[in-house]
Every structure is written in C-alpha cells, then in structure tokens.
Amino acid sequence: MKRSLLFFVVTLLFLGSYAQTAKYSNEFLSLGVGARGLSMSNTLTALSNDVTSAYWNPAGLSRMEQKYQLSLMHAAYFANIAQYDYAGIAYKIDTVSTVAFSFIRLGIDNIMNTTLLMDNQGNFDYDRISMFSTADMAFLLSYAHQIKKVKGLSIGANVKIIRRNIGDFAGAWGFGLDFGVQYHHKGWQAGAMLRDGTSTFNAWSYNLSDEVIEVFQQTGNEIPENSLEITLPKLLVGAGKYINFGKGFNGTFAIDFDCTFDKKRNTLIRSNFISIAPHFGMELGYKNIVALRAGIGNFQQEKDFENKTKTTMQINLGLGVNIKNIVSIDYALTDIGDLSIAPYSHVFSLRVALNHFSKPQKKILDN
C-alpha cells in the first residue's frame, strides 16, 4: 500500500514538471448542479444533504435521508446554443456510508467546420463544410462516511474522470480527486471542500489532417501540440444556520467563499496569493413542502464607457416543491435584472427519493 501511494505521488510530480498550469481549466465544473444550489448562488458547501452533494461537497452524501436518490437537470445557455446536463444517483449503504455516481456535460452541437471551405484553386466549395460538436464531460464516483466518534461530522471524496473533445480534432482525458468535510450542530452548519485536491491532469492529444495543418499555416494559426494541462486546487468553505420559526415555517441562511490560488482574479477580495469570491444564499420553507430561495454572488469589477469602475453582482431566485418526500421539483432563474455579465437562464431539476424499491407480488392461482 505504501509503495503504491509513493508511486502515485512520484507520478504526479513527474507529470507536473512537464505540464502547463491553466488558470481557468475545467471551468465547466464551476457552474453548479441542481436548481436549488443555483438559485441560492452556489452556497451549498455546508448545506448539501442529497444526491447533488457529490458535486457540492461529497461529505453531504452521508446525510441523505432516503436509501436511493436520483437527480436530473437540464439548462440552456447563450440563447440555447450551449446545453448543460447533469444526472446523479446515490445509494445509502448503511446508516453511516453512502456512494454516488454523477455525470455532467456541457456541450455545443452542430458547429460548422469551415477550415476546408476553399479548395486548392481558391474557390469556395460549400459542400466541403462539415459539422462537429464540442463537449466537456465529467464522471464522478463519490463516497461519504459519518464519523461515529464525533457527532455531526462527515467526510467524503470524489474520484473524477474528465473527458473533453473538440470534434475529431482534439480530445483530452483527465483525472483528479476532491475531498470534503461537513459538521452540523444545533442548526449550525459548516463545510469545506478541496476541489481538485491533487490537481487534475488533462492529457490533450490532437488529430489534425495534413490539409488542416496547411490551412492553419497559411492563415497564421498556431499548430497545437500534445500537452498536459493542470487544474490547480480550489478551496470552498461555507457556513449556514437553520432556524425554525414555528408553525411549520423555517429558514436557512448561508455564506460561502471560493478561494483560488492561481494569482489575482477579478473577485471581490483578491491578491497575488489568493482570490476570494463570497456568495450568499437563503431558503424559506414551509413544512418541507414548498421553499422560496434567493442568492447573491458573482461579484465583479467592471469598467463602464467612461472608464469608471463599478461592482456588479448576480441575483438568483428559485422555487422548490416537495411531493410526499418522494419527488422534488426545483426551479431557478439566474441573473435577475441582468445585473452581471453572466447570461440569465431558466433551470429545472428533478429529484426522486425512495427508501426501497417495491417488489412484484406473486400471483396466487386458484385451483
């Protein structure tokens, strides 16, 4: 076991010496999943307690109430050009352990390939136009466990496989690990997640025909080469408070901080060492039947036409309906009033939870 761990660490160090660090690598995994989290501006690091915890914080899977949970989500961005999909399934092994599998895809389909539009004689030949798709995909295998010796403490981890492709031109396979922890006590909730804790490595390979390479050279484009891309760790920390107002009414209030260590970003708090993006969320519910949600985040420093700097933000709203603790339907409307540079979108998600699958009854035949 020690030799295997040593080999793994040495391999990561060896790969890192020949890789390039990308500041915004695998950013499709920062969008979020489930309309509840999106409507609360991604403040679920401490709050998540269902199948979507595999994304928000794998430690939250251990707090899943039902034995089985399935969740689906679809969203469209940029005037329906980009399609964003999520599916997750979780299984509670026993009272303290849970496993889950998740799939995330952000893709753009039916893109025209015009690199060969002009033939060798310099004539435009529209029959030479072809179509291709580009997609970023992630497969997450998750495990969570409650620590019996410390009441309210849970830990979890993800094994993450990344697949990215740009038609037949280029593709990458990636691998990484996420680690999470949550603690709950008397309505107070705290959590932390180290995303890409070991760094995530994407190995890119390119498959360009001689004809395409010639076009690239003639047009002054750089010829890409096989390379290794590193996604650096990101620390997510959050805290929340659950309040019972009485008569079936309750509220949850949360704050999260996204901490990156790849030099200065355009966030509310930033330096050459660390950039911190705060975001806030709240949820008002009634008897676990219906919930109203809101969130504020994505604070940015932008310059207007007069070159004056102003702070923009993204405001989200949402609604959740729970039917007999079996089916949950959630809706989110992101970027209310178009106050940020992020495009607004309608997001729907569905969650089905079961304690057991019903077994088919045997038919009794009368003789």
Contacts in CASP RR format, 6 or more apart in sequence:
PFRMAT RR
TARGET T0000
AUTHOR 0000-0000-0000
METHOD contacts of the structure
MODEL  1
MKRSLLFFVVTLLFLGSYAQTAKYSNEFLSLGVGARGLSMSNTLTALSND
VTSAYWNPAGLSRMEQKYQLSLMHAAYFANIAQYDYAGIAYKIDTVSTVA
FSFIRLGIDNIMNTTLLMDNQGNFDYDRISMFSTADMAFLLSYAHQIKKV
KGLSIGANVKIIRRNIGDFAGAWGFGLDFGVQYHHKGWQAGAMLRDGTST
FNAWSYNLSDEVIEVFQQTGNEIPENSLEITLPKLLVGAGKYINFGKGFN
GTFAIDFDCTFDKKRNTLIRSNFISIAPHFGMELGYKNIVALRAGIGNFQ
QEKDFENKTKTTMQINLGLGVNIKNIVSIDYALTDIGDLSIAPYSHVFSL
RVALNHFSKPQKKILDN
12 198 0 8 1.000
12 199 0 8 1.000
12 201 0 8 1.000
15 201 0 8 1.000
15 228 0 8 1.000
16 199 0 8 1.000
16 201 0 8 1.000
16 228 0 8 1.000
16 230 0 8 1.000
18 228 0 8 1.000
19 201 0 8 1.000
19 227 0 8 1.000
19 228 0 8 1.000
19 229 0 8 1.000
19 230 0 8 1.000
20 227 0 8 1.000
20 228 0 8 1.000
20 229 0 8 1.000
20 230 0 8 1.000
21 229 0 8 1.000
21 230 0 8 1.000
21 232 0 8 1.000
21 262 0 8 1.000
22 229 0 8 1.000
22 230 0 8 1.000
22 231 0 8 1.000
23 262 0 8 1.000
23 263 0 8 1.000
23 265 0 8 1.000
25 200 0 8 1.000
25 202 0 8 1.000
25 229 0 8 1.000
25 230 0 8 1.000
25 231 0 8 1.000
25 232 0 8 1.000
26 136 0 8 1.000
26 138 0 8 1.000
26 162 0 8 1.000
26 196 0 8 1.000
26 200 0 8 1.000
26 202 0 8 1.000
26 231 0 8 1.000
28 84 0 8 1.000
28 104 0 8 1.000
28 106 0 8 1.000
28 136 0 8 1.000
28 138 0 8 1.000
29 104 0 8 1.000
29 138 0 8 1.000
29 195 0 8 1.000
31 84 0 8 1.000
31 106 0 8 1.000
32 38 0 8 1.000
32 42 0 8 1.000
32 55 0 8 1.000
32 56 0 8 1.000
33 52 0 8 1.000
33 55 0 8 1.000
33 56 0 8 1.000
33 71 0 8 1.000
33 73 0 8 1.000
33 86 0 8 1.000
33 102 0 8 1.000
33 104 0 8 1.000
33 349 0 8 1.000
34 52 0 8 1.000
34 71 0 8 1.000
34 73 0 8 1.000
34 86 0 8 1.000
34 330 0 8 1.000
34 332 0 8 1.000
34 347 0 8 1.000
34 349 0 8 1.000
35 73 0 8 1.000
35 318 0 8 1.000
35 320 0 8 1.000
35 330 0 8 1.000
35 331 0 8 1.000
35 332 0 8 1.000
35 347 0 8 1.000
35 348 0 8 1.000
35 349 0 8 1.000
36 44 0 8 1.000
36 52 0 8 1.000
36 283 0 8 1.000
36 293 0 8 1.000
36 320 0 8 1.000
36 330 0 8 1.000
36 332 0 8 1.000
36 349 0 8 1.000
37 43 0 8 1.000
37 44 0 8 1.000
37 52 0 8 1.000
37 56 0 8 1.000
37 293 0 8 1.000
37 332 0 8 1.000
38 316 0 8 1.000
38 332 0 8 1.000
38 334 0 8 1.000
38 347 0 8 1.000
39 293 0 8 1.000
39 294 0 8 1.000
39 295 0 8 1.000
39 316 0 8 1.000
39 317 0 8 1.000
39 318 0 8 1.000
39 319 0 8 1.000
39 330 0 8 1.000
39 331 0 8 1.000
39 332 0 8 1.000
39 333 0 8 1.000
39 334 0 8 1.000
39 347 0 8 1.000
40 254 0 8 1.000
40 281 0 8 1.000
40 282 0 8 1.000
40 283 0 8 1.000
40 293 0 8 1.000
40 294 0 8 1.000
40 295 0 8 1.000
40 316 0 8 1.000
41 279 0 8 1.000
41 280 0 8 1.000
41 281 0 8 1.000
41 295 0 8 1.000
41 296 0 8 1.000
41 297 0 8 1.000
41 298 0 8 1.000
41 314 0 8 1.000
41 316 0 8 1.000
42 56 0 8 1.000
42 256 0 8 1.000
42 279 0 8 1.000
42 297 0 8 1.000
43 238 0 8 1.000
43 254 0 8 1.000
43 255 0 8 1.000
43 256 0 8 1.000
43 279 0 8 1.000
43 280 0 8 1.000
43 281 0 8 1.000
43 295 0 8 1.000
44 52 0 8 1.000
44 53 0 8 1.000
44 56 0 8 1.000
44 57 0 8 1.000
44 254 0 8 1.000
44 256 0 8 1.000
45 56 0 8 1.000
45 57 0 8 1.000
45 191 0 8 1.000
45 192 0 8 1.000
45 193 0 8 1.000
45 236 0 8 1.000
45 237 0 8 1.000
45 238 0 8 1.000
45 256 0 8 1.000
46 57 0 8 1.000
46 182 0 8 1.000
46 189 0 8 1.000
46 190 0 8 1.000
46 191 0 8 1.000
46 238 0 8 1.000
46 239 0 8 1.000
46 240 0 8 1.000
46 254 0 8 1.000
46 256 0 8 1.000
47 56 0 8 1.000
47 189 0 8 1.000
47 240 0 8 1.000
47 252 0 8 1.000
47 254 0 8 1.000
48 56 0 8 1.000
48 57 0 8 1.000
48 60 0 8 1.000
48 182 0 8 1.000
49 60 0 8 1.000
49 63 0 8 1.000
49 64 0 8 1.000
49 65 0 8 1.000
50 64 0 8 1.000
50 69 0 8 1.000
50 71 0 8 1.000
50 90 0 8 1.000
50 351 0 8 1.000
50 353 0 8 1.000
51 61 0 8 1.000
51 64 0 8 1.000
51 69 0 8 1.000
51 70 0 8 1.000
51 71 0 8 1.000
51 88 0 8 1.000
51 89 0 8 1.000
51 90 0 8 1.000
51 100 0 8 1.000
51 102 0 8 1.000
51 351 0 8 1.000
52 71 0 8 1.000
52 88 0 8 1.000
52 351 0 8 1.000
53 59 0 8 1.000
53 60 0 8 1.000
53 61 0 8 1.000
53 63 0 8 1.000
53 64 0 8 1.000
53 90 0 8 1.000
53 100 0 8 1.000
53 142 0 8 1.000
53 144 0 8 1.000
54 61 0 8 1.000
54 88 0 8 1.000
54 90 0 8 1.000
54 100 0 8 1.000
54 101 0 8 1.000
54 102 0 8 1.000
54 140 0 8 1.000
54 142 0 8 1.000
54 158 0 8 1.000
55 86 0 8 1.000
55 102 0 8 1.000
55 104 0 8 1.000
55 140 0 8 1.000
56 193 0 8 1.000
57 156 0 8 1.000
57 180 0 8 1.000
57 181 0 8 1.000
57 182 0 8 1.000
57 191 0 8 1.000
57 192 0 8 1.000
57 193 0 8 1.000
57 236 0 8 1.000
58 100 0 8 1.000
58 142 0 8 1.000
58 143 0 8 1.000
58 144 0 8 1.000
58 156 0 8 1.000
58 157 0 8 1.000
58 158 0 8 1.000
58 178 0 8 1.000
58 179 0 8 1.000
58 180 0 8 1.000
58 193 0 8 1.000
59 144 0 8 1.000
59 154 0 8 1.000
59 155 0 8 1.000
59 156 0 8 1.000
59 180 0 8 1.000
59 181 0 8 1.000
59 182 0 8 1.000
59 191 0 8 1.000
59 193 0 8 1.000
60 144 0 8 1.000
60 154 0 8 1.000
60 156 0 8 1.000
60 182 0 8 1.000
61 90 0 8 1.000
61 98 0 8 1.000
61 99 0 8 1.000
61 100 0 8 1.000
61 142 0 8 1.000
61 143 0 8 1.000
61 144 0 8 1.000
61 156 0 8 1.000
62 96 0 8 1.000
62 97 0 8 1.000
62 98 0 8 1.000
62 144 0 8 1.000
62 145 0 8 1.000
62 146 0 8 1.000
62 154 0 8 1.000
62 156 0 8 1.000
62 182 0 8 1.000
63 146 0 8 1.000
63 154 0 8 1.000
63 182 0 8 1.000
63 184 0 8 1.000
64 90 0 8 1.000
64 92 0 8 1.000
64 98 0 8 1.000
65 325 0 8 1.000
65 353 0 8 1.000
66 92 0 8 1.000
66 325 0 8 1.000
66 353 0 8 1.000
66 354 0 8 1.000
66 355 0 8 1.000
67 91 0 8 1.000
67 92 0 8 1.000
67 354 0 8 1.000
67 355 0 8 1.000
67 356 0 8 1.000
68 89 0 8 1.000
68 90 0 8 1.000
68 91 0 8 1.000
68 92 0 8 1.000
68 353 0 8 1.000
68 354 0 8 1.000
68 355 0 8 1.000
68 356 0 8 1.000
68 357 0 8 1.000
69 89 0 8 1.000
69 90 0 8 1.000
69 351 0 8 1.000
69 352 0 8 1.000
69 353 0 8 1.000
69 354 0 8 1.000
70 87 0 8 1.000
70 88 0 8 1.000
70 89 0 8 1.000
70 90 0 8 1.000
70 351 0 8 1.000
70 352 0 8 1.000
70 353 0 8 1.000
71 86 0 8 1.000
71 87 0 8 1.000
71 88 0 8 1.000
71 89 0 8 1.000
71 349 0 8 1.000
71 350 0 8 1.000
71 351 0 8 1.000
71 352 0 8 1.000
72 86 0 8 1.000
72 87 0 8 1.000
72 88 0 8 1.000
72 349 0 8 1.000
72 350 0 8 1.000
72 351 0 8 1.000
73 84 0 8 1.000
73 85 0 8 1.000
73 86 0 8 1.000
73 87 0 8 1.000
73 347 0 8 1.000
73 348 0 8 1.000
73 349 0 8 1.000
73 350 0 8 1.000
74 83 0 8 1.000
74 84 0 8 1.000
74 85 0 8 1.000
74 86 0 8 1.000
74 347 0 8 1.000
74 348 0 8 1.000
75 83 0 8 1.000
75 84 0 8 1.000
75 85 0 8 1.000
75 345 0 8 1.000
75 346 0 8 1.000
75 347 0 8 1.000
75 348 0 8 1.000
76 82 0 8 1.000
76 83 0 8 1.000
76 84 0 8 1.000
76 345 0 8 1.000
77 83 0 8 1.000
77 84 0 8 1.000
77 343 0 8 1.000
77 345 0 8 1.000
78 343 0 8 1.000
81 108 0 8 1.000
82 106 0 8 1.000
82 107 0 8 1.000
82 108 0 8 1.000
83 105 0 8 1.000
83 106 0 8 1.000
83 107 0 8 1.000
83 108 0 8 1.000
83 109 0 8 1.000
84 105 0 8 1.000
84 106 0 8 1.000
84 107 0 8 1.000
85 103 0 8 1.000
85 104 0 8 1.000
85 105 0 8 1.000
86 102 0 8 1.000
86 103 0 8 1.000
86 104 0 8 1.000
86 105 0 8 1.000
86 349 0 8 1.000
87 102 0 8 1.000
87 103 0 8 1.000
88 100 0 8 1.000
88 101 0 8 1.000
88 102 0 8 1.000
88 103 0 8 1.000
89 100 0 8 1.000
89 101 0 8 1.000
89 102 0 8 1.000
90 98 0 8 1.000
90 99 0 8 1.000
90 100 0 8 1.000
90 101 0 8 1.000
90 142 0 8 1.000
91 98 0 8 1.000
91 99 0 8 1.000
91 100 0 8 1.000
92 98 0 8 1.000
93 99 0 8 1.000
95 146 0 8 1.000
96 145 0 8 1.000
96 146 0 8 1.000
96 148 0 8 1.000
97 143 0 8 1.000
97 144 0 8 1.000
97 145 0 8 1.000
97 146 0 8 1.000
98 143 0 8 1.000
98 144 0 8 1.000
98 145 0 8 1.000
99 141 0 8 1.000
99 142 0 8 1.000
99 143 0 8 1.000
99 144 0 8 1.000
100 140 0 8 1.000
100 141 0 8 1.000
100 142 0 8 1.000
100 143 0 8 1.000
100 144 0 8 1.000
101 139 0 8 1.000
101 140 0 8 1.000
101 141 0 8 1.000
101 142 0 8 1.000
102 138 0 8 1.000
102 139 0 8 1.000
102 140 0 8 1.000
102 142 0 8 1.000
103 137 0 8 1.000
103 138 0 8 1.000
103 139 0 8 1.000
103 140 0 8 1.000
104 137 0 8 1.000
104 138 0 8 1.000
104 140 0 8 1.000
105 135 0 8 1.000
105 136 0 8 1.000
105 137 0 8 1.000
105 138 0 8 1.000
106 135 0 8 1.000
106 136 0 8 1.000
106 137 0 8 1.000
107 133 0 8 1.000
107 134 0 8 1.000
107 135 0 8 1.000
107 136 0 8 1.000
108 133 0 8 1.000
108 134 0 8 1.000
108 135 0 8 1.000
109 133 0 8 1.000
110 131 0 8 1.000
110 133 0 8 1.000
111 131 0 8 1.000
111 132 0 8 1.000
111 133 0 8 1.000
111 134 0 8 1.000
112 129 0 8 1.000
112 130 0 8 1.000
112 131 0 8 1.000
113 129 0 8 1.000
113 130 0 8 1.000
113 131 0 8 1.000
113 132 0 8 1.000
114 129 0 8 1.000
115 212 0 8 1.000
115 215 0 8 1.000
115 216 0 8 1.000
116 128 0 8 1.000
116 129 0 8 1.000
116 130 0 8 1.000
116 211 0 8 1.000
116 212 0 8 1.000
116 215 0 8 1.000
117 124 0 8 1.000
117 125 0 8 1.000
117 126 0 8 1.000
117 128 0 8 1.000
117 129 0 8 1.000
118 124 0 8 1.000
118 125 0 8 1.000
119 125 0 8 1.000
119 128 0 8 1.000
132 166 0 8 1.000
132 167 0 8 1.000
132 168 0 8 1.000
132 169 0 8 1.000
133 165 0 8 1.000
133 167 0 8 1.000
134 165 0 8 1.000
134 166 0 8 1.000
134 167 0 8 1.000
135 163 0 8 1.000
135 164 0 8 1.000
135 165 0 8 1.000
136 162 0 8 1.000
136 163 0 8 1.000
136 164 0 8 1.000
137 162 0 8 1.000
137 163 0 8 1.000
137 164 0 8 1.000
138 160 0 8 1.000
138 161 0 8 1.000
138 162 0 8 1.000
138 163 0 8 1.000
139 160 0 8 1.000
139 161 0 8 1.000
139 163 0 8 1.000
140 158 0 8 1.000
140 159 0 8 1.000
140 160 0 8 1.000
140 161 0 8 1.000
140 178 0 8 1.000
141 158 0 8 1.000
141 159 0 8 1.000
142 156 0 8 1.000
142 157 0 8 1.000
142 158 0 8 1.000
142 159 0 8 1.000
143 156 0 8 1.000
143 157 0 8 1.000
144 154 0 8 1.000
144 155 0 8 1.000
144 156 0 8 1.000
145 154 0 8 1.000
145 155 0 8 1.000
145 156 0 8 1.000
146 152 0 8 1.000
146 153 0 8 1.000
146 154 0 8 1.000
147 153 0 8 1.000
147 154 0 8 1.000
147 155 0 8 1.000
150 183 0 8 1.000
151 185 0 8 1.000
152 182 0 8 1.000
152 183 0 8 1.000
152 184 0 8 1.000
152 185 0 8 1.000
153 181 0 8 1.000
153 182 0 8 1.000
153 183 0 8 1.000
154 181 0 8 1.000
154 182 0 8 1.000
154 183 0 8 1.000
155 179 0 8 1.000
155 180 0 8 1.000
155 181 0 8 1.000
156 179 0 8 1.000
156 180 0 8 1.000
156 181 0 8 1.000
157 177 0 8 1.000
157 178 0 8 1.000
157 179 0 8 1.000
157 180 0 8 1.000
158 177 0 8 1.000
158 178 0 8 1.000
159 176 0 8 1.000
159 177 0 8 1.000
160 175 0 8 1.000
160 176 0 8 1.000
160 177 0 8 1.000
160 178 0 8 1.000
160 196 0 8 1.000
160 200 0 8 1.000
161 173 0 8 1.000
161 174 0 8 1.000
161 175 0 8 1.000
161 176 0 8 1.000
162 172 0 8 1.000
162 173 0 8 1.000
162 174 0 8 1.000
162 175 0 8 1.000
162 176 0 8 1.000
162 200 0 8 1.000
162 202 0 8 1.000
163 171 0 8 1.000
163 172 0 8 1.000
163 173 0 8 1.000
163 174 0 8 1.000
164 171 0 8 1.000
164 172 0 8 1.000
164 202 0 8 1.000
165 171 0 8 1.000
165 172 0 8 1.000
168 207 0 8 1.000
169 206 0 8 1.000
169 207 0 8 1.000
169 208 0 8 1.000
169 212 0 8 1.000
170 204 0 8 1.000
170 205 0 8 1.000
170 206 0 8 1.000
170 207 0 8 1.000
170 224 0 8 1.000
171 204 0 8 1.000
171 205 0 8 1.000
171 206 0 8 1.000
172 202 0 8 1.000
172 203 0 8 1.000
172 204 0 8 1.000
172 205 0 8 1.000
172 229 0 8 1.000
173 202 0 8 1.000
173 203 0 8 1.000
174 200 0 8 1.000
174 201 0 8 1.000
174 202 0 8 1.000
174 203 0 8 1.000
175 200 0 8 1.000
175 201 0 8 1.000
176 196 0 8 1.000
176 197 0 8 1.000
176 198 0 8 1.000
176 199 0 8 1.000
176 200 0 8 1.000
176 201 0 8 1.000
177 196 0 8 1.000
177 197 0 8 1.000
177 198 0 8 1.000
178 193 0 8 1.000
178 194 0 8 1.000
178 195 0 8 1.000
178 196 0 8 1.000
178 197 0 8 1.000
179 193 0 8 1.000
179 194 0 8 1.000
179 197 0 8 1.000
180 191 0 8 1.000
180 192 0 8 1.000
180 193 0 8 1.000
180 194 0 8 1.000
181 191 0 8 1.000
181 192 0 8 1.000
181 193 0 8 1.000
182 189 0 8 1.000
182 190 0 8 1.000
182 191 0 8 1.000
183 189 0 8 1.000
183 190 0 8 1.000
183 191 0 8 1.000
184 190 0 8 1.000
187 241 0 8 1.000
187 242 0 8 1.000
187 243 0 8 1.000
188 239 0 8 1.000
188 240 0 8 1.000
188 241 0 8 1.000
188 242 0 8 1.000
189 239 0 8 1.000
189 240 0 8 1.000
189 241 0 8 1.000
189 242 0 8 1.000
189 254 0 8 1.000
190 238 0 8 1.000
190 239 0 8 1.000
190 240 0 8 1.000
191 237 0 8 1.000
191 238 0 8 1.000
191 239 0 8 1.000
192 235 0 8 1.000
192 236 0 8 1.000
192 237 0 8 1.000
192 238 0 8 1.000
193 235 0 8 1.000
193 236 0 8 1.000
193 237 0 8 1.000
194 233 0 8 1.000
194 234 0 8 1.000
194 235 0 8 1.000
194 236 0 8 1.000
195 233 0 8 1.000
195 234 0 8 1.000
195 235 0 8 1.000
195 236 0 8 1.000
196 231 0 8 1.000
196 232 0 8 1.000
196 233 0 8 1.000
196 234 0 8 1.000
197 233 0 8 1.000
198 233 0 8 1.000
199 230 0 8 1.000
199 231 0 8 1.000
199 232 0 8 1.000
199 233 0 8 1.000
200 230 0 8 1.000
200 231 0 8 1.000
201 228 0 8 1.000
201 229 0 8 1.000
201 230 0 8 1.000
201 231 0 8 1.000
202 228 0 8 1.000
202 229 0 8 1.000
202 230 0 8 1.000
202 231 0 8 1.000
203 226 0 8 1.000
203 228 0 8 1.000
203 229 0 8 1.000
204 224 0 8 1.000
204 226 0 8 1.000
204 227 0 8 1.000
204 228 0 8 1.000
204 229 0 8 1.000
205 226 0 8 1.000
206 224 0 8 1.000
206 225 0 8 1.000
206 226 0 8 1.000
208 216 0 8 1.000
208 223 0 8 1.000
208 224 0 8 1.000
213 223 0 8 1.000
215 221 0 8 1.000
216 222 0 8 1.000
216 223 0 8 1.000
217 223 0 8 1.000
232 260 0 8 1.000
232 261 0 8 1.000
232 262 0 8 1.000
233 261 0 8 1.000
234 258 0 8 1.000
234 259 0 8 1.000
234 260 0 8 1.000
234 261 0 8 1.000
235 258 0 8 1.000
235 259 0 8 1.000
235 260 0 8 1.000
235 261 0 8 1.000
236 256 0 8 1.000
236 257 0 8 1.000
236 258 0 8 1.000
236 259 0 8 1.000
237 256 0 8 1.000
237 257 0 8 1.000
237 259 0 8 1.000
238 254 0 8 1.000
238 255 0 8 1.000
238 256 0 8 1.000
238 257 0 8 1.000
239 254 0 8 1.000
239 255 0 8 1.000
240 252 0 8 1.000
240 253 0 8 1.000
240 254 0 8 1.000
240 255 0 8 1.000
241 252 0 8 1.000
241 253 0 8 1.000
241 254 0 8 1.000
242 250 0 8 1.000
242 251 0 8 1.000
242 252 0 8 1.000
243 250 0 8 1.000
243 251 0 8 1.000
243 252 0 8 1.000
243 253 0 8 1.000
244 250 0 8 1.000
244 251 0 8 1.000
245 251 0 8 1.000
248 286 0 8 1.000
248 287 0 8 1.000
249 284 0 8 1.000
249 285 0 8 1.000
249 286 0 8 1.000
250 284 0 8 1.000
250 285 0 8 1.000
250 286 0 8 1.000
251 282 0 8 1.000
251 283 0 8 1.000
251 284 0 8 1.000
251 285 0 8 1.000
252 282 0 8 1.000
252 283 0 8 1.000
253 281 0 8 1.000
253 282 0 8 1.000
254 280 0 8 1.000
254 281 0 8 1.000
254 282 0 8 1.000
255 278 0 8 1.000
255 279 0 8 1.000
255 280 0 8 1.000
255 281 0 8 1.000
256 278 0 8 1.000
256 279 0 8 1.000
256 280 0 8 1.000
257 276 0 8 1.000
257 277 0 8 1.000
257 278 0 8 1.000
258 267 0 8 1.000
258 276 0 8 1.000
258 277 0 8 1.000
258 279 0 8 1.000
259 274 0 8 1.000
259 275 0 8 1.000
259 276 0 8 1.000
260 267 0 8 1.000
260 274 0 8 1.000
260 275 0 8 1.000
260 277 0 8 1.000
261 273 0 8 1.000
261 274 0 8 1.000
262 275 0 8 1.000
263 272 0 8 1.000
263 273 0 8 1.000
263 275 0 8 1.000
264 270 0 8 1.000
264 271 0 8 1.000
264 272 0 8 1.000
264 275 0 8 1.000
265 275 0 8 1.000
265 277 0 8 1.000
266 300 0 8 1.000
266 301 0 8 1.000
267 275 0 8 1.000
267 276 0 8 1.000
267 277 0 8 1.000
267 299 0 8 1.000
267 300 0 8 1.000
268 276 0 8 1.000
268 277 0 8 1.000
268 278 0 8 1.000
268 299 0 8 1.000
268 311 0 8 1.000
269 275 0 8 1.000
269 276 0 8 1.000
269 277 0 8 1.000
269 278 0 8 1.000
270 276 0 8 1.000
277 297 0 8 1.000
277 298 0 8 1.000
277 299 0 8 1.000
278 297 0 8 1.000
278 299 0 8 1.000
279 295 0 8 1.000
279 296 0 8 1.000
279 297 0 8 1.000
279 298 0 8 1.000
279 299 0 8 1.000
280 295 0 8 1.000
280 296 0 8 1.000
280 297 0 8 1.000
281 293 0 8 1.000
281 294 0 8 1.000
281 295 0 8 1.000
281 296 0 8 1.000
282 293 0 8 1.000
282 294 0 8 1.000
282 295 0 8 1.000
283 291 0 8 1.000
283 292 0 8 1.000
283 293 0 8 1.000
284 291 0 8 1.000
284 292 0 8 1.000
284 293 0 8 1.000
285 291 0 8 1.000
285 292 0 8 1.000
288 322 0 8 1.000
288 325 0 8 1.000
289 321 0 8 1.000
289 322 0 8 1.000
290 319 0 8 1.000
290 320 0 8 1.000
290 321 0 8 1.000
290 322 0 8 1.000
291 319 0 8 1.000
291 320 0 8 1.000
291 322 0 8 1.000
292 318 0 8 1.000
292 319 0 8 1.000
292 320 0 8 1.000
293 316 0 8 1.000
293 317 0 8 1.000
293 318 0 8 1.000
293 319 0 8 1.000
293 320 0 8 1.000
293 332 0 8 1.000
294 315 0 8 1.000
294 316 0 8 1.000
294 317 0 8 1.000
294 318 0 8 1.000
295 315 0 8 1.000
295 316 0 8 1.000
295 317 0 8 1.000
296 313 0 8 1.000
296 314 0 8 1.000
296 315 0 8 1.000
296 316 0 8 1.000
297 313 0 8 1.000
297 314 0 8 1.000
297 315 0 8 1.000
298 312 0 8 1.000
298 313 0 8 1.000
298 314 0 8 1.000
298 340 0 8 1.000
298 342 0 8 1.000
299 311 0 8 1.000
299 312 0 8 1.000
299 313 0 8 1.000
300 311 0 8 1.000
300 312 0 8 1.000
300 313 0 8 1.000
300 340 0 8 1.000
300 341 0 8 1.000
301 309 0 8 1.000
301 310 0 8 1.000
301 311 0 8 1.000
302 309 0 8 1.000
302 310 0 8 1.000
302 311 0 8 1.000
302 312 0 8 1.000
302 341 0 8 1.000
303 309 0 8 1.000
303 310 0 8 1.000
304 310 0 8 1.000
312 339 0 8 1.000
312 340 0 8 1.000
312 341 0 8 1.000
313 339 0 8 1.000
313 340 0 8 1.000
314 334 0 8 1.000
314 335 0 8 1.000
314 339 0 8 1.000
314 340 0 8 1.000
314 342 0 8 1.000
315 335 0 8 1.000
315 336 0 8 1.000
315 337 0 8 1.000
315 339 0 8 1.000
316 332 0 8 1.000
316 333 0 8 1.000
316 334 0 8 1.000
316 335 0 8 1.000
316 336 0 8 1.000
317 332 0 8 1.000
317 333 0 8 1.000
317 336 0 8 1.000
318 330 0 8 1.000
318 331 0 8 1.000
318 332 0 8 1.000
318 333 0 8 1.000
319 330 0 8 1.000
319 331 0 8 1.000
320 328 0 8 1.000
320 329 0 8 1.000
320 330 0 8 1.000
320 331 0 8 1.000
321 328 0 8 1.000
321 329 0 8 1.000
321 330 0 8 1.000
322 328 0 8 1.000
323 329 0 8 1.000
325 353 0 8 1.000
326 352 0 8 1.000
326 353 0 8 1.000
326 354 0 8 1.000
327 350 0 8 1.000
327 351 0 8 1.000
327 352 0 8 1.000
327 353 0 8 1.000
328 350 0 8 1.000
328 351 0 8 1.000
328 352 0 8 1.000
328 353 0 8 1.000
329 348 0 8 1.000
329 349 0 8 1.000
329 350 0 8 1.000
330 348 0 8 1.000
330 349 0 8 1.000
330 350 0 8 1.000
330 351 0 8 1.000
331 346 0 8 1.000
331 347 0 8 1.000
331 348 0 8 1.000
332 346 0 8 1.000
332 347 0 8 1.000
333 344 0 8 1.000
333 345 0 8 1.000
333 346 0 8 1.000
333 347 0 8 1.000
334 342 0 8 1.000
334 344 0 8 1.000
334 345 0 8 1.000
334 347 0 8 1.000
335 342 0 8 1.000
335 343 0 8 1.000
335 344 0 8 1.000
335 345 0 8 1.000
336 344 0 8 1.000
337 344 0 8 1.000
338 344 0 8 1.000
END
